[in-house]
Amino acid sequence: MIYTNCVPESPFVLYNFFNLFLSVFGGFFLAFAFTSHLIEYSKNTDTDDSDASSDDDSEDLLEDKYYEELNALDMRVLTKEELDTLQSKVVEVETPDGLVKMTYNNSTESFWYYTNNKSVHYKYLDAVARHFTIENNCRQICVNYKEEYEKGVATIKEQEQQQQQKQEQENKKIEDEKHISNNYDKIDNLNTKKSVFAKFKNYKVDVKNDEKKQSKGKNVYVLTDKANQFRLSGSLSDYDEKIKKSTCKKDGDGEIPSMDYATFKKLCINNNRSNDCV
């Protein structure tokens, strides 16, 4: 009888165990390192996205500013002198389309603005106009565009409902006429003999329905009854030059004023009388 030793040699077992330990530990370490790197990358990406979104929000929020403050102002009636004085008032606002300096001209009943960008979006100009109105407490000159827009949307919805009701009535009328026509055709077929002449069906097209289908899906533009008016008066350098000239004119007020001949003659007579009294 031959006996064999089934237990492997001790050095071989230790070698396999050591390799297994290194494989498991190495795999765990690589997985941990990869997971940590992925989490860190995800955090950085979220931070960048949040920063970008915050920048976008700061730009988009300008068009929604100053509505609450505008509605809080009293609708007081300004005199002509007060309205004319507004032309000397100026506000500066940094918009996403560039810096805007704005004032109000009562003679044209519009806001005049200066900027280096000739294509500033209307919504930003409207926000600057609200800011000007709040700063100078002149609610009378500013149109609340949001209220006017909501009125325009309500008007469009009402018109669409009326049009839909009218269309439903017309469709019902057409269906009733078709039903009556079919009844007449049945009676006519029963009372008449077959004719050798062909009868052509009436393929009448409902033009209004076709137009409705074609118009469906078109963009609807909301037109407001009132809106603030704006006029581009020049660049920022033009505004600085205007202020410079205005300042120089004020500094020259000490010069001899101009006078007409009647005033000059009266002044001479007064001077002669005073000389005679001496």
Secondary structure as UniProt FT lines:
FT   HELIX           10..60
FT   HELIX           61..64
FT   TURN            65..66
FT   HELIX           67..72
FT   HELIX           80..85
FT   HELIX           86..88
FT   STRAND          91..95
FT   TURN            96..97
FT   STRAND          98..105
FT   TURN            106..109
FT   STRAND          110..114
FT   TURN            118..119
FT   HELIX           122..136
FT   HELIX           139..141
FT   HELIX           145..191
FT   HELIX           207..215
FT   TURN            216..217
FT   STRAND          230..234
FT   HELIX           236..251
FT   HELIX           252..254
FT   HELIX           261..277
//
